[in-house]
Amino acid sequence: MKIALIGYGNMAEVLGSKWVKKHPLYISGRNLEKAQALANKLGNGTECGSEADASSFAEVIVLATQHKAVFEAMDAAGGPDALAGKVLLDINNPVDAADGEFLPKHYDEGSLAEAIAKYAPAAHVVKAFNMCQAQVWQMEPPLFDGRPLVTLYCGDNPEAKQKVAALIEEVGCEPEDLGELKYARLLEAAAAIVIKFLFSGHDVHTVLNLIKPESRAIS
Ligand SMILES: NC(=O)c1ccc[n+]([C@@H]2O[C@H](COP(=O)([O-])OP(=O)(O)OC[C@H]3O[C@@H](n4cnc5c(N)ncnc54)[C@H](OP(=O)(O)O)[C@@H]3O)[C@@H](O)[C@H]2O)c1
């Protein structure tokens, strides 16, 4: 599966480092030096270049910029026509921690994922990987009490979802189909809860188990 990551930040690096073992990768973004640096770090022939070249390269495009830049990134990738038929993996949380409120931004009463689908109607949007902090996805594998992390995903296209489910397994997690893309509203809201707690000092590894880490030990 040819995968392009638009964005070269924490999530692009963590997910890329898992998938590079098995798939041809392409790193892109607004700063080609930074894209090149991540491509070099991931190695194994990882290429880098413009968003438009990333889009022609890949069958799966991971939107891995800050959430506010997602539409700019898709414009740079060539817009709706260039994205037609591609799997667009939306990992983003439309939450601005800086405002101190942690409420997810709504798009016409819907989710960011649905707004992406509206922008690129012939692409196949799947939402996944937004629920946990990068350090959790980085675990080799993400196990909790010896059990693999269940990773929720949603989308409207069965083939696209199958591809994303395989990518979830390759990160070491157990994919769980939440349903159609409209359920991204729940994923974005749930992640906003996680982010609010993380910013108030909760351990990233407690994820949605919102128990205090010190109360977890069972004698
Ligand atoms: N970090 C996490 O734990 C985590 C977990 C789950 C989901 N997510 C979601 O994943 C997405 C990426 O998060 P991250 O932690 O990887 O972010 P990050 O490390 O801060 O990297 C952000 C990326 O977005 C690019 N970017 C920012 N503003 C841009 C703009 N105006 N135009 C084009 N590119 C722009 C940055 O490029 P420059 O360096 O050039 O600015 C960089 O490549 C976010 O939407 C976040 O909500 C993050």
Ligand as a Chemical Component Dictionary entry (heavy atoms), coordinates in Angstrom:
data_LIG
# 
_chem_comp.id                   LIG 
_chem_comp.type                 NON-POLYMER 
_chem_comp.pdbx_formal_charge   0 
_chem_comp.three_letter_code    LIG 
# 
loop_
_chem_comp_atom.comp_id 
_chem_comp_atom.atom_id 
_chem_comp_atom.alt_atom_id 
_chem_comp_atom.type_symbol 
_chem_comp_atom.charge 
_chem_comp_atom.model_Cartn_x 
_chem_comp_atom.model_Cartn_y 
_chem_comp_atom.model_Cartn_z 
_chem_comp_atom.pdbx_ordinal 
LIG N1  N1  N 0  0.343  14.560 18.918 1  
LIG C1  C1  C 0  -0.593 13.743 19.308 2  
LIG O1  O1  O 0  -0.486 13.137 20.393 3  
LIG C2  C2  C 0  -1.815 13.498 18.469 4  
LIG C3  C3  C 0  -2.599 12.373 18.721 5  
LIG C4  C4  C 0  -3.727 12.120 17.925 6  
LIG C5  C5  C 0  -4.059 12.999 16.915 7  
LIG N2  N2  N 1  -3.285 14.105 16.715 8  
LIG C6  C6  C 0  -3.656 15.021 15.614 9  
LIG O2  O2  O 0  -2.723 14.824 14.579 10 
LIG C7  C7  C 0  -2.480 16.055 13.892 11 
LIG C8  C8  C 0  -0.969 16.287 13.867 12 
LIG O3  O3  O 0  -0.522 16.380 15.194 13 
LIG P1  P1  P 0  1.040  16.383 15.531 14 
LIG O4  O4  O 0  1.154  16.197 16.995 15 
LIG O5  O5  O -1 1.749  15.474 14.632 16 
LIG O6  O6  O 0  1.392  17.896 15.205 17 
LIG P2  P2  P 0  2.825  18.582 15.166 18 
LIG O7  O7  O 0  3.885  17.689 15.670 19 
LIG O8  O8  O 0  2.627  19.906 15.818 20 
LIG O9  O9  O 0  3.045  18.783 13.600 21 
LIG C9  C9  C 0  2.152  19.599 12.924 22 
LIG C10 C10 C 0  2.358  19.499 11.438 23 
LIG O10 O10 O 0  1.409  20.406 10.831 24 
LIG C11 C11 C 0  2.133  21.288 9.955  25 
LIG N3  N3  N 0  1.428  22.556 9.894  26 
LIG C12 C12 C 0  1.063  23.362 10.911 27 
LIG N4  N4  N 0  0.453  24.460 10.436 28 
LIG C13 C13 C 0  0.427  24.320 9.091  29 
LIG C14 C14 C 0  -0.099 25.106 8.025  30 
LIG N5  N5  N 0  -0.716 26.274 8.249  31 
LIG N6  N6  N 0  0.028  24.648 6.746  32 
LIG C15 C15 C 0  0.635  23.476 6.504  33 
LIG N7  N7  N 0  1.174  22.678 7.474  34 
LIG C16 C16 C 0  1.051  23.104 8.741  35 
LIG C17 C17 C 0  3.485  21.408 10.598 36 
LIG O11 O11 O 0  4.412  21.921 9.683  37 
LIG P3  P3  P 0  5.467  23.066 10.148 38 
LIG O12 O12 O 0  6.461  22.384 11.061 39 
LIG O13 O13 O 0  6.054  23.533 8.876  40 
LIG O14 O14 O 0  4.668  24.105 10.901 41 
LIG C18 C18 C 0  3.748  19.950 10.986 42 
LIG O15 O15 O 0  4.118  19.193 9.869  43 
LIG C19 C19 C 0  -3.242 17.151 14.656 44 
LIG O16 O16 O 0  -4.409 17.503 13.971 45 
LIG C20 C20 C 0  -3.590 16.492 15.983 46 
LIG O17 O17 O 0  -4.843 16.930 16.481 47 
LIG C21 C21 C 0  -2.176 14.361 17.450 48 
# 
loop_
_chem_comp_bond.comp_id 
_chem_comp_bond.atom_id_1 
_chem_comp_bond.atom_id_2 
_chem_comp_bond.value_order 
_chem_comp_bond.pdbx_ordinal 
LIG N1  C1  SING 1  
LIG C1  O1  DOUB 2  
LIG C1  C2  SING 3  
LIG C2  C3  SING 4  
LIG C2  C21 DOUB 5  
LIG C3  C4  DOUB 6  
LIG C4  C5  SING 7  
LIG C5  N2  DOUB 8  
LIG N2  C6  SING 9  
LIG N2  C21 SING 10 
LIG C6  O2  SING 11 
LIG C6  C20 SING 12 
LIG O2  C7  SING 13 
LIG C7  C8  SING 14 
LIG C7  C19 SING 15 
LIG C8  O3  SING 16 
LIG O3  P1  SING 17 
LIG P1  O4  DOUB 18 
LIG P1  O5  SING 19 
LIG P1  O6  SING 20 
LIG O6  P2  SING 21 
LIG P2  O7  DOUB 22 
LIG P2  O8  SING 23 
LIG P2  O9  SING 24 
LIG O9  C9  SING 25 
LIG C9  C10 SING 26 
LIG C10 O10 SING 27 
LIG C10 C18 SING 28 
LIG O10 C11 SING 29 
LIG C11 N3  SING 30 
LIG C11 C17 SING 31 
LIG N3  C12 SING 32 
LIG N3  C16 SING 33 
LIG C12 N4  DOUB 34 
LIG N4  C13 SING 35 
LIG C13 C14 SING 36 
LIG C13 C16 DOUB 37 
LIG C14 N5  SING 38 
LIG C14 N6  DOUB 39 
LIG N6  C15 SING 40 
LIG C15 N7  DOUB 41 
LIG N7  C16 SING 42 
LIG C17 O11 SING 43 
LIG C17 C18 SING 44 
LIG O11 P3  SING 45 
LIG P3  O12 DOUB 46 
LIG P3  O13 SING 47 
LIG P3  O14 SING 48 
LIG C18 O15 SING 49 
LIG C19 O16 SING 50 
LIG C19 C20 SING 51 
LIG C20 O17 SING 52 
# 
